[in-house]
């Protein structure tokens, strides 16, 4: 088996494919491109990458999870994150996810030609559980578990890729990265909320009784802004509405997150949120917090006001998380969001 990494989870759709390879016009079968690349380069320094096409219909939240690093402890309140926490509490851990083709001669890796076998490590040994590829990959991303592809599949379907643009071999030329564009692979997405809350995630702290506080809060997109609000009169804990990206292209620099905030009857604390975390060790799934910052808004109600935070991104950073936070009642809104790195070679 070849260990691979989820290099890209791209919102580039193509029509569904029938078993004979023809297009399926049903819009519900539109697929999204996932690129899996080996972790060890070949002798000539190139990587092998294989495309995996997954369904969008009914799996939007799962597929969006693939484009973000594993969640930090304080925001691990999603369904998959909660499942991983419950498994660990029960003495079970996700230790590997294997992509399994339906047969040895599948023409491509696709939602209807592969499944995922999840290895669950228990006190009595490892138990395999077969799930859809969508669930398997999303669970691996949350749990920080390795993903593997059969060697025969990599040898037959993977293509060699030079450089870091792993998407180029699998997209039409017009969609590939233009020549001369700065090689920043992990960009913030949907910052104007034109696609609702795609790529954004609501999460909250965990209370003393083990319940996620995020259930006391709600979020929504309202035109060009996002809203984080208390859903009950006296909400417990705190919540964040955040987007997370890999830190690879920002290491050794500072990064600035800015945007306009508006508050309504905010009884506690709220504001911009920016955090940088490091890699998880083998003994823990959560990622250590390396640095964070906030730009608090004034309690009560306020009109749109610009806020800004800057934090360094050290060389060991693996993830950057940015958005808005809220503790207590009321609501906070964000618009005009921007995440900007300092020029290469500079630290502010």
C-alpha positions in Angstrom: 0.0 0.0 0.0 1.2 3.5 -0.8 0.6 6.2 1.8 -0.9 9.4 0.2 -1.9 12.8 1.3 -5.0 14.8 0.4 -3.3 17.6 -1.7 -6.4 19.3 -3.1 -10.1 19.2 -2.5 -11.2 21.4 -5.4 -14.6 22.9 -6.2 -14.1 22.0 -9.9 -17.1 20.0 -10.9 -17.7 17.7 -13.9 -20.9 15.8 -15.0 -21.5 12.4 -13.5 -20.2 9.4 -15.4 -22.1 6.3 -16.3 -20.4 2.9 -16.1 -19.7 3.1 -19.8 -17.8 6.4 -19.4 -20.6 8.6 -20.8 -21.7 11.8 -19.1 -24.8 11.6 -16.9 -26.9 14.8 -17.2 -28.4 14.5 -13.7 -27.1 17.5 -11.8 -27.3 15.6 -8.5 -24.3 13.5 -9.7 -22.0 16.4 -10.3 -18.6 15.4 -8.9 -15.7 17.2 -7.1 -12.1 16.5 -7.7 -9.9 15.2 -4.9 -6.2 14.8 -5.6 -4.2 12.1 -3.7 -0.4 12.3 -4.0 2.3 10.0 -2.6 4.3 11.3 0.4 7.7 10.2 -0.8 9.0 11.5 -4.1 10.4 9.3 -6.8 14.2 9.2 -7.5 13.9 12.0 -10.0 12.2 14.3 -7.4 8.7 14.1 -8.8 5.5 13.0 -7.0 2.8 10.6 -8.3 -0.7 11.9 -8.0 -4.1 10.2 -8.7 -7.5 11.9 -9.1 -10.5 10.7 -7.1 -13.9 12.0 -8.2 -16.5 12.2 -5.4 -20.2 13.1 -5.4 -21.3 16.6 -4.3 -25.0 15.9 -3.8 -25.7 15.0 -0.2 -22.0 15.2 0.8 -21.3 18.9 0.7 -20.3 19.2 4.3 -18.1 16.1 4.2 -16.2 17.2 1.1 -15.7 20.7 2.4 -14.0 19.1 5.4 -11.3 17.7 3.1 -10.0 21.2 2.2 -9.2 22.1 5.8 -6.6 20.8 8.3 -7.7 18.7 11.3 -9.6 20.8 13.8 -8.0 22.2 17.0 -9.4 21.0 20.3 -11.4 24.2 21.0 -13.3 24.0 17.7 -13.8 20.2 17.5 -17.6 20.2 17.7 -18.6 19.0 14.2 -20.3 15.6 13.7 -17.1 14.0 12.5 -14.9 15.6 15.2 -17.4 14.6 17.8 -17.3 11.0 16.5 -13.5 10.9 16.7 -13.6 12.2 20.3 -16.2 9.6 21.3 -14.1 6.8 19.7 -11.0 8.0 21.6 -13.0 8.2 24.8 -14.1 4.6 24.3 -10.5 3.5 23.8 -10.8 3.2 20.0 -8.8 5.2 17.4 -8.9 5.6 13.6 -5.4 4.4 12.7 -5.6 4.1 8.9 -8.0 4.6 6.0 -7.5 2.5 2.8 -9.0 3.4 -0.5 -10.3 0.1 -2.0 -11.3 -0.2 -5.7 -14.3 -2.4 -6.5 -12.1 -4.4 -9.0 -8.5 -4.6 -10.2 -9.3 -2.9 -13.5 -11.4 0.2 -12.5 -10.8 2.9 -15.2 -10.6 5.6 -12.6 -11.1 6.3 -8.9 -14.7 7.5 -8.5 -17.5 7.5 -5.9 -19.1 4.4 -7.5 -15.8 2.5 -8.1 -14.2 2.7 -4.7 -15.0 2.4 -1.0 -12.9 3.2 2.1 -11.9 0.6 4.7 -11.4 2.3 8.1 -9.1 0.6 10.5 -10.2 1.0 14.1 -7.6 0.2 16.7 -9.1 -1.4 19.8 -7.8 -3.1 22.9 -8.3 -6.5 21.2 -6.8 -5.5 17.8 -7.7 -3.6 14.6 -11.2 -4.0 13.3 -11.9 -2.9 9.6 -15.1 -1.1 8.8 -16.1 -0.3 5.2 -17.7 3.0 4.5 -18.1 5.3 1.4 -14.9 7.1 0.1 -16.5 10.4 1.1 -16.9 9.4 4.8 -13.6 7.6 4.9 -11.5 10.5 3.7 -13.3 13.0 5.8 -12.8 10.9 8.9 -9.1 10.5 8.1 -8.8 14.3 7.8 -10.5 14.8 11.2 -8.6 12.0 13.0 -5.2 12.8 11.5 -5.0 9.2 10.2 -3.0 8.1 7.2 -4.7 7.4 3.9 -3.4 4.6 1.7 -4.0 3.5 -1.9 -3.0 0.1 -3.3 0.4 0.0 -5.0 -1.1 -1.5 -8.2 -3.6 1.4 -8.5 -0.9 4.0 -8.0 1.2 2.3 -10.6 -1.6 2.1 -13.1 -3.6 5.4 -12.6 -1.2 7.9 -11.0 0.7 10.3 -13.1 4.1 12.0 -12.3 3.9 15.6 -11.4 6.7 18.1 -11.5 6.6 21.1 -9.0 3.7 21.8 -6.6 0.7 22.2 -8.9 -0.8 18.8 -8.4 -4.0 19.9 -10.2 -2.5 20.7 -13.6 -2.5 17.1 -15.0 -6.3 16.7 -14.3 -7.8 19.9 -15.4 -8.4 21.5 -18.8 -5.5 23.9 -19.6 -7.7 26.9 -19.1 -8.2 25.9 -15.5 -4.6 25.1 -14.6 -2.5 27.6 -12.7 -1.5 30.4 -15.0 2.3 30.8 -15.7 4.0 33.3 -13.5 1.3 33.2 -10.8 2.8 33.1 -7.3 2.9 29.6 -6.0 0.5 29.9 -3.1 -1.6 26.8 -3.1 -3.7 27.3 0.0 -5.9 30.4 -0.5 -8.8 31.6 1.6 -12.1 30.8 -0.1 -15.6 32.3 -0.2 -14.5 35.4 1.7 -17.4 37.4 0.4 -19.9 34.6 1.3 -21.3 34.5 -2.2 -21.5 30.7 -1.8 -23.2 30.8 1.6 -21.0 29.3 4.3 -19.0 27.0 2.0 -15.6 26.4 3.6 -16.7 28.0 6.9 -17.4 25.9 10.0 -19.3 26.6 13.2 -17.7 25.1 16.2 -17.7 25.7 20.0 -16.0 24.9 23.2 -16.7 21.7 25.1 -18.5 22.1 28.4 -17.7 20.3 31.7 -20.4 17.7 31.0 -18.8 16.9 27.6 -21.5 18.6 25.6 -20.4 20.9 22.7 -21.3 24.5 23.5 -21.6 25.2 19.8 -25.2 23.9 19.8 -26.2 27.1 21.7 -25.1 29.2 18.7 -26.2 29.5 15.1 -24.6 30.9 11.9 -25.9 32.0 8.5 -24.8 34.0 5.4 -26.7 37.2 4.9 -25.7 38.8 1.5 -22.0 39.7 1.6 -21.7 39.0 5.3 -21.7 36.1 7.8 -23.7 36.1 11.1 -22.7 34.3 14.3 -25.5 34.5 17.0 -26.7 33.0 20.2 -29.5 30.5 19.6 -30.7 30.5 23.3 -31.2 33.2 25.9 -28.2 32.2 28.0 -25.7 30.3 25.7 -23.0 28.1 27.3 -19.4 28.5 26.5 -18.3 30.1 23.3 -18.4 29.6 19.5 -16.4 30.4 16.5 -17.3 30.6 12.8 -14.0 29.9 11.1 -12.2 28.8 8.0 -9.0 26.8 8.1 -6.2 26.5 5.6 -2.8 24.7 5.5 0.0 27.0 6.5 2.6 25.7 4.1 2.7 28.8 1.9 2.8 31.2 4.8 5.6 29.9 7.0 8.3 32.3 8.1 6.1 35.3 7.5 3.3 37.1 9.3 -0.3 36.9 8.3 -3.0 39.6 8.7 -6.7 39.0 9.0 -9.0 42.0 8.7 -12.7 42.7 8.2 -15.6 44.8 9.2 -17.7 43.8 12.3 -21.2 44.8 13.4 -22.7 43.7 16.7 -26.2 43.6 18.0 -27.0 43.2 21.7 -23.7 41.5 22.3 -23.7 40.7 26.1 -20.3 39.0 26.4 -17.2 39.0 24.1 -16.8 38.7 20.4 -14.5 39.8 17.6 -12.1 38.7 14.9 -10.2 35.4 15.6 -6.9 34.3 14.1 -4.9 31.3 15.3 -1.9 29.4 14.0 -1.4 25.7 15.1 1.3 23.1 14.7 1.4 19.4 13.8 -0.1 16.8 16.0 2.3 14.4 17.6 1.8 10.6 17.4 0.4 10.6 20.9 -2.4 13.2 20.3 -4.8 14.1 17.5 -5.3 17.7 18.4 -2.8 20.3 17.2 -0.9 22.5 19.6 -1.6 26.2 19.4 1.5 28.2 18.4 0.1 31.7 18.3 -3.3 33.5 18.2 -4.8 36.9 18.2 -8.1 38.6 18.5 -9.6 42.0 17.8 -12.5 42.4 20.2 -15.7 44.3 19.4 -17.4 46.6 22.0 -20.2 44.9 23.9 -23.7 46.0 23.1 -24.6 47.2 19.5 -22.3 48.9 17.0 -22.3 49.8 13.3 -19.8 48.4 10.8 -16.2 49.0 12.0 -12.9 47.8 10.6 -10.8 45.4 12.7 -7.4 43.8 12.1 -5.1 41.1 13.6 -1.5 40.1 12.7 0.3 37.0 14.0 3.5 35.3 13.0 3.5 31.9 11.2 6.5 29.9 12.4 8.3 27.3 10.4 6.6 24.4 12.3 3.0 25.8 11.7 0.6 23.5 9.9 -2.7 25.3 10.0 -4.1 28.8 10.0 -7.7 29.4 11.3 -9.5 32.7 11.0 -13.0 34.0 11.5 -15.2 35.5 14.2 -15.9 34.4 17.8 -18.7 35.0 20.3 -19.1 34.3 24.0 -22.5 35.0 25.5 -25.7 36.4 24.0 -26.3 38.6 21.0 -24.9 38.4 17.5 -21.8 39.5 15.6 -21.5 39.9 11.8 -18.5 39.9 9.5 -18.0 41.4 6.0 -15.1 42.4 3.8 -12.9 39.6 5.2 -9.3 39.5 4.0 -6.4 37.2 4.9 -3.1 38.7 3.7 0.5 37.4 4.2 3.4 39.7 4.5 5.7 39.7 1.4 8.1 36.7 1.2 11.2 37.1 3.4 9.6 39.7 5.8 8.4 39.4 9.3 6.6 42.3 11.0 
